[in-house]
Amino acid sequence: MTAVALAVTDGMLHFELALACEVFGSHAPGGGDSWYRLSLCGPDAVRAGRFRLEPDLGLDGLVGAHTVIVPGWADIDQAPPADLVDAVRAAHEAGARVASLCTGAFVLAAAGLLDGRRATTHWAHTQELTERHPRVTVDPDVLYVDDDTVLTSAGKAAAMDLCLHLVRLDHGSAVANTLARRLVVPPHRDGGQAQFVTTPVPAPGGHPLADLFPWAMRRLDRPLTVEDLARQARMSSRHLGRHFKSATGTTPLQWLLAQRIRRAQELLETTDDTVDAIAAATGMGTATTLRRHFHRTVGVPPDAYRRTFRTRSGTRPKAQLGVAQGLIGD
């Protein structure tokens, strides 16, 4: 089982803390045996909001974990405790993958983990992070950033997106999607998606494109065009583009390509279909086209991706869909 350590001290935000516990501390989706072993690491009893927690280990327990999660820091005007900063730095130096949720980025920045890296935090605090830590390249317009062994998320719900991204890296898209269904959340929002869009998740019947999304998802094996989508939505291509930007933060073609790649990932993980068959099933047309887009998007060829998630060898693609490199162009 993969060891995940959740850093807890007085002053943490309880929403992000509880969210991480739900993702990494629950049983494996589908009843599988391989999952995470979660430990809460902190100094004695700590208070998060109105909740009191009893850590399993001291902060030194962060060292030795495969993944360290740092929840949001409630008061960014207050410097995080030195023992927390030192423990997070030591864990990363020991080889841990370190992820911050929301304003937990201020802890990572204090530890020097974000120097020379791209990072994000809650949109309301990105300017403060930029001014306080000028060596960090702060991106205020994304949900999360994956910079190899250091990951940061924007605020609140974006923390769930990053946690699901970590599950996807470790266990594949199919498992992450099963977990998302259990949690009743969207299975995947691209890391490069804007933090603030007018309607991040259109309610059924409550948005002009509410019926278009499932219609398109059922037809990913077809060569859909913007005109096809506009015709189905009964609007002009220009209006379609505006509604897409409002609803998803991206364009129709970018969204379609993202769904095709995601479907290909699931088929590579869960079937023995050939790359040619998967190319046809995802509307890519040919194996050559699929390989080109898949490699550019995910960072490895389809065959290598399949081997990674069939063997669970611990190898991970160097980049994931729309993460750290922005949204995908056509």
PEBEL-V658304 format. One record per residue. OMEGA is omega in whole degrees, -180 to 180 (999 if undefined). D_LAST is the distance of its C-alpha to the last C-alpha in Angstrom with 2 decimals. Layout:
BEGIN
omega=OMEGA d_last=D_LAST
omega=OMEGA d_last=D_LAST
END
This chain:
BEGIN
omega=-179 d_last=38.56
omega=-179 d_last=36.27
omega=175 d_last=38.19
omega=180 d_last=36.63
omega=180 d_last=38.74
omega=-179 d_last=38.48
omega=-179 d_last=40.10
omega=173 d_last=42.43
omega=175 d_last=44.78
omega=177 d_last=46.36
omega=176 d_last=43.95
omega=176 d_last=40.88
omega=-172 d_last=39.00
omega=-179 d_last=39.97
omega=-178 d_last=36.84
omega=180 d_last=34.51
omega=-180 d_last=37.35
omega=-180 d_last=37.93
omega=179 d_last=34.26
omega=178 d_last=34.08
omega=-179 d_last=37.33
omega=-178 d_last=36.02
omega=-172 d_last=32.95
omega=-177 d_last=34.65
omega=179 d_last=38.25
omega=-180 d_last=38.07
omega=-177 d_last=38.39
omega=176 d_last=35.60
omega=179 d_last=33.53
omega=176 d_last=34.95
omega=179 d_last=38.08
omega=-178 d_last=36.87
omega=-176 d_last=39.07
omega=179 d_last=36.58
omega=-178 d_last=35.57
omega=172 d_last=36.35
omega=-173 d_last=39.74
omega=175 d_last=39.68
omega=172 d_last=42.26
omega=-176 d_last=42.97
omega=-179 d_last=44.16
omega=-179 d_last=46.17
omega=179 d_last=49.58
omega=178 d_last=52.02
omega=-179 d_last=51.39
omega=179 d_last=48.71
omega=176 d_last=47.91
omega=-174 d_last=44.44
omega=-180 d_last=44.86
omega=-176 d_last=47.63
omega=178 d_last=47.25
omega=-176 d_last=49.26
omega=175 d_last=47.84
omega=-179 d_last=49.66
omega=176 d_last=47.52
omega=-176 d_last=47.83
omega=172 d_last=47.93
omega=-180 d_last=48.40
omega=177 d_last=45.62
omega=177 d_last=46.39
omega=177 d_last=44.90
omega=179 d_last=41.41
omega=-178 d_last=42.07
omega=177 d_last=41.47
omega=175 d_last=38.78
omega=-179 d_last=35.44
omega=176 d_last=33.66
omega=179 d_last=35.15
omega=177 d_last=34.10
omega=-179 d_last=35.29
omega=-179 d_last=35.36
omega=178 d_last=35.35
omega=-169 d_last=38.19
omega=-175 d_last=40.07
omega=-176 d_last=41.60
omega=177 d_last=39.38
omega=178 d_last=42.34
omega=-180 d_last=44.28
omega=178 d_last=43.63
omega=-179 d_last=42.75
omega=-178 d_last=45.69
omega=-179 d_last=46.16
omega=176 d_last=46.71
omega=-180 d_last=43.34
omega=-179 d_last=41.56
omega=-178 d_last=43.48
omega=179 d_last=42.80
omega=179 d_last=39.02
omega=-179 d_last=39.08
omega=180 d_last=41.34
omega=179 d_last=39.16
omega=178 d_last=36.10
omega=179 d_last=38.31
omega=176 d_last=39.50
omega=-179 d_last=36.01
omega=167 d_last=34.87
omega=-175 d_last=31.36
omega=-180 d_last=31.87
omega=175 d_last=29.98
omega=178 d_last=30.99
omega=178 d_last=30.62
omega=-176 d_last=30.64
omega=171 d_last=33.30
omega=178 d_last=34.09
omega=179 d_last=31.94
omega=176 d_last=35.12
omega=179 d_last=36.95
omega=179 d_last=34.40
omega=179 d_last=34.47
omega=179 d_last=38.27
omega=-180 d_last=38.21
omega=-176 d_last=36.17
omega=-177 d_last=33.33
omega=-180 d_last=30.73
omega=179 d_last=31.95
omega=-179 d_last=29.27
omega=172 d_last=26.61
omega=-176 d_last=23.94
omega=176 d_last=25.20
omega=175 d_last=25.40
omega=178 d_last=28.12
omega=-174 d_last=29.08
omega=-178 d_last=27.83
omega=-175 d_last=31.50
omega=-178 d_last=32.39
omega=180 d_last=29.54
omega=179 d_last=31.56
omega=178 d_last=34.61
omega=178 d_last=32.84
omega=-177 d_last=31.57
omega=-176 d_last=35.09
omega=-177 d_last=36.92
omega=-174 d_last=34.78
omega=179 d_last=33.45
omega=179 d_last=32.34
omega=175 d_last=29.65
omega=-175 d_last=26.21
omega=178 d_last=25.96
omega=-177 d_last=22.69
omega=-169 d_last=23.85
omega=-180 d_last=20.54
omega=179 d_last=19.48
omega=176 d_last=21.09
omega=180 d_last=21.77
omega=175 d_last=21.31
omega=179 d_last=21.75
omega=179 d_last=23.26
omega=-176 d_last=24.64
omega=178 d_last=28.18
omega=-177 d_last=28.07
omega=179 d_last=26.11
omega=178 d_last=26.54
omega=171 d_last=25.77
omega=-172 d_last=26.06
omega=170 d_last=28.94
omega=-173 d_last=30.38
omega=178 d_last=27.91
omega=176 d_last=25.27
omega=176 d_last=27.88
omega=178 d_last=27.42
omega=-180 d_last=23.66
omega=179 d_last=24.52
omega=177 d_last=27.34
omega=176 d_last=25.25
omega=178 d_last=22.73
omega=177 d_last=25.79
omega=-180 d_last=26.91
omega=178 d_last=23.57
omega=-174 d_last=23.85
omega=-171 d_last=27.46
omega=178 d_last=27.59
omega=-175 d_last=24.17
omega=-176 d_last=22.09
omega=179 d_last=24.72
omega=179 d_last=27.48
omega=179 d_last=25.58
omega=177 d_last=24.76
omega=178 d_last=28.43
omega=180 d_last=29.57
omega=178 d_last=27.40
omega=179 d_last=28.98
omega=180 d_last=32.37
omega=-180 d_last=31.75
omega=177 d_last=30.36
omega=177 d_last=27.27
omega=-176 d_last=23.51
omega=-178 d_last=22.50
omega=168 d_last=19.48
omega=-176 d_last=18.15
omega=179 d_last=15.55
omega=-179 d_last=17.44
omega=179 d_last=15.17
omega=-179 d_last=15.92
omega=178 d_last=18.44
omega=-174 d_last=22.04
omega=174 d_last=23.30
omega=-173 d_last=21.72
omega=-180 d_last=23.94
omega=-176 d_last=23.59
omega=-179 d_last=21.99
omega=-177 d_last=23.11
omega=176 d_last=23.98
omega=179 d_last=27.38
omega=178 d_last=27.96
omega=-175 d_last=29.08
omega=-179 d_last=28.75
omega=-178 d_last=25.36
omega=-179 d_last=24.04
omega=-175 d_last=21.14
omega=180 d_last=23.43
omega=-176 d_last=23.76
omega=-177 d_last=20.19
omega=178 d_last=18.79
omega=177 d_last=21.25
omega=-180 d_last=20.92
omega=-179 d_last=17.21
omega=179 d_last=17.98
omega=-175 d_last=20.67
omega=-179 d_last=18.45
omega=178 d_last=15.58
omega=-178 d_last=17.08
omega=180 d_last=16.32
omega=-177 d_last=13.48
omega=177 d_last=13.17
omega=176 d_last=11.78
omega=180 d_last=12.10
omega=177 d_last=15.44
omega=-180 d_last=16.54
omega=-180 d_last=16.07
omega=179 d_last=17.81
omega=179 d_last=20.53
omega=-180 d_last=21.21
omega=179 d_last=21.42
omega=177 d_last=23.61
omega=179 d_last=22.10
omega=179 d_last=20.26
omega=180 d_last=16.51
omega=179 d_last=17.39
omega=178 d_last=19.52
omega=180 d_last=17.03
omega=179 d_last=14.56
omega=180 d_last=17.63
omega=179 d_last=18.81
omega=-180 d_last=15.58
omega=179 d_last=15.65
omega=-174 d_last=19.34
omega=-172 d_last=19.19
omega=-177 d_last=16.41
omega=-178 d_last=15.57
omega=-178 d_last=11.86
omega=179 d_last=9.97
omega=-178 d_last=10.14
omega=177 d_last=6.58
omega=180 d_last=6.38
omega=179 d_last=9.84
omega=-180 d_last=9.52
omega=179 d_last=7.40
omega=180 d_last=10.00
omega=179 d_last=12.74
omega=179 d_last=12.07
omega=180 d_last=12.22
omega=177 d_last=15.19
omega=178 d_last=16.87
omega=178 d_last=16.59
omega=-179 d_last=18.23
omega=-180 d_last=20.99
omega=177 d_last=21.67
omega=-179 d_last=21.92
omega=-167 d_last=24.33
omega=-179 d_last=26.43
omega=174 d_last=26.65
omega=180 d_last=27.59
omega=176 d_last=25.13
omega=178 d_last=23.88
omega=177 d_last=20.32
omega=-180 d_last=20.38
omega=180 d_last=21.63
omega=176 d_last=19.10
omega=179 d_last=16.24
omega=-176 d_last=18.03
omega=-179 d_last=18.75
omega=177 d_last=15.21
omega=180 d_last=13.87
omega=178 d_last=12.09
omega=-177 d_last=14.75
omega=178 d_last=15.91
omega=-180 d_last=16.81
omega=179 d_last=15.26
omega=179 d_last=11.71
omega=-178 d_last=12.53
omega=-178 d_last=14.15
omega=-179 d_last=11.42
omega=-177 d_last=8.86
omega=-179 d_last=12.07
omega=-179 d_last=13.65
omega=-176 d_last=10.99
omega=-173 d_last=10.86
omega=177 d_last=14.55
omega=177 d_last=16.16
omega=177 d_last=18.14
omega=180 d_last=17.95
omega=-178 d_last=18.51
omega=179 d_last=22.18
omega=178 d_last=22.86
omega=180 d_last=21.39
omega=180 d_last=23.70
omega=-179 d_last=26.65
omega=-174 d_last=26.16
omega=172 d_last=26.44
omega=-176 d_last=28.98
omega=-175 d_last=31.33
omega=-174 d_last=30.77
omega=-177 d_last=31.60
omega=176 d_last=30.37
omega=180 d_last=27.55
omega=176 d_last=24.36
omega=-176 d_last=20.80
omega=178 d_last=20.36
omega=178 d_last=17.53
omega=-171 d_last=16.45
omega=174 d_last=13.48
omega=-174 d_last=12.57
omega=175 d_last=16.05
omega=179 d_last=17.45
omega=-180 d_last=14.25
omega=-180 d_last=12.74
omega=-173 d_last=9.92
omega=173 d_last=6.66
omega=-178 d_last=3.78
omega=999 d_last=0.00
END
